[in-house]
Amino acid sequence: MLIKNDFEVAEQLEAVWDFFGDIPQVAACLPGAELTEKIGEDNYAGTVVVGLGPVKLEFDGNAQILERRDTDKTIVVDAAGADKKGRGQAALQLNAALLSVPNGTKVDVSLDLQLSGAAAQYGRGMIADVTSVLLDDFAANMQNRLEAISSGLDPEQAATVKPASGLAIGLRALRTALGRVFRRFFLPYRPQAS
């Protein structure tokens, strides 16, 4: 399934691009992700824990940067993992493109996500909403780390958005879904002003 999203950070393009070159820093911004080993050049092993309601999935896997282009500030990452309890697998290819905007940098993200097992049971809409919640947290953590770096502080001292529990992620995703339904069904029927 293809999921597209974007977010903005209030830092200049070059600072954000440099940040994306430091994969351990990037991974530290994603709730539930932890790098455990550098396997080789641009290749890392790690874990990702995602909780959704009563289901908690813990994936062991690896991620590799397939392409990084300085000319147009794009990066392509391939990642795959299997749930530690054998309940499913996940694979994704992430494409991120950075663009300069008046207030900083816009990050366009495209995820081609393939799920099997327990995670696949939630359906495309819920998975897209959970992904959106995680990207929002990632963007907030990234902004905090970039601010710490630009202030000369250790980025590890930056305030981070605490990883959300499965229930909190589920509730935030549900709110996103309800907002989408509301906009789809009620906003087109607004009476026209005469």
N, C-alpha and C positions, 0 to 999 in steps of 0.2 A: 504494500500500500504506500502511496506517495503522500507525504505530509509536508506542507509548506507553511512557513511562519517567518516572522521577522521581528526584530527589536532594535532599539536605538540605545547607544551609550553616549554619555556626554564627555567624550574624549576624542581627540583628533585621530584621523585615520591611521597615521603611522604608528602611534602609540598602541592602538588596538591591534594592528597587524603584528607588531612586535610581540604583543601579549599572546596572540594565536600561535606564534612560533615556539612558545614555551608550553609544551603539552602537559607537564605536571601541573602548571598553574591553571590551565584550561580545565583539566580533570577535577581539580580542587573546587571548581565553581559548580559542578554538576552534582546536585543532591543525590546521595546514594552511591556515587562512583568513587573508586579508590584504585590508583595504580599500585601494583605490587612488584613489578619488575620491568626493567628496560631490556627487551629481548635483543634489539639491534637498532640500527639507525631508523628512527621514525617508526618503531615497532614496540608496542608495550603490552604487557599482560596486566589484568586487573579484574576487579569485581564490580558489579552493579547490583544494588538492592532496590527493588521497586515494590512498594506495598500499595495494594488497592483493595480497600475493604478488608475482608478476612484473609485475602490471599497475599502472601509475601513471597516474591520470587527473588532468588539470589543467583545471579549469573556469573560464572567464571568464563573469561574469554580473553581475546586480545583485540587490539586496535592498531591499525597501520595507516600512516599517512601515505596515500597513493600519489598525491600530486599537491604541490604548493607553488602557485604562480605569483611572483612579486609584481608582474606587469599589470595584472587586473585584480590583484588582492583576492584570490580565490584559493580555497583549500578543499581537498577531497579526502575523506577518511572512510576506510572500510573496517567494520567491526563485526565480530560474531562471538556468541557465547552460548553456553548450555546451563540450564538451571542445575544447581548443585544436587537437587533431589530427583533429577531426571524427569521433571514435569514439563519440559519444553525447551525450545531453542529460540534464539533471536539472532537475526543478522540485519545489518543496516549499512547503507552507504549514505554518508552525509556530505552534502555539498554546501559550503558556506561562501558567500561573496560579500565583501566589505565595500561600502560606498560612503563617500564623504557627503554629509548633509549639513545644513546651517548650524545645527546644535551639537554636532559631533560626528558620530559614525552610525550608519545603519548596517545591520547584519541580516542578510537574507539567507534563510536556512531552508534546505530541501532535504528531506529524509525519505529514502526508499527503505521501508521497514518490512521485514518478513518475520512473522511469529508463528510458532507451532506450540501445541500443548495448552497448558492452563492460561497463558497470557492471551492466546488467540480467541478465547471464548467471549471476550468482552466486546468484540465488534469494532468496526472501523471508527465510528463516531466517538465512542468512549476512549479508545486508544489515542485518537487525535486530540481529544480534550485533555487527557492526562499528559500527553507530550507538550501541549501548550502550557500547562501548569508548570511542568519541569523546566521548560525554556524560560518562563517568567522568572523562576527562582535562579536559574543559571545567569540570566541577564542582570539581576539584582546583585548576585555575588560577584559577577565580573566587574560591574560598576564600582563596587566597594573596593575590590582589589586594585583596580586601575587608579582610583583616588588615592589609595595608600601608597602605591608606587610613585605617583606624581608628587606626593607630599614628602617623599623620601623615607617613608616608613616601610617596615618589613611587611610584605603582603599577607603573611601568616597572621598578623595582628589585625587585619581588616575584619570588620563586622561581617558575619556571614548569615545568610538566611538559613535557619535551622532546617535540616531535612524534615519534610512533612511526614507524618504518619500515614499509613494507608487510608485511614478514615478521612484525614484532612485533605489528602490528594483527591480522594473520591468525591468529597463535598465540593471542593473547588472545581473539579471537572463537571460535576452535576450543575453547578451554578453557571458555568460556561455554556453547557448544553441547553439549559432552560433559557438563557439569554438569546441563544441562536433561534430556538423555537419561537420565543416571543417576537423577535424581529421578523421572522419569516411569516408568521401568521397574523400578527396584529398591526405591524407598522404599514403594510401595504393598504390597509383598510381605513386609514385615517381620513376623516372627512376633508374635502377640499375647501379651502377658504374662498369665499366669493367676494 
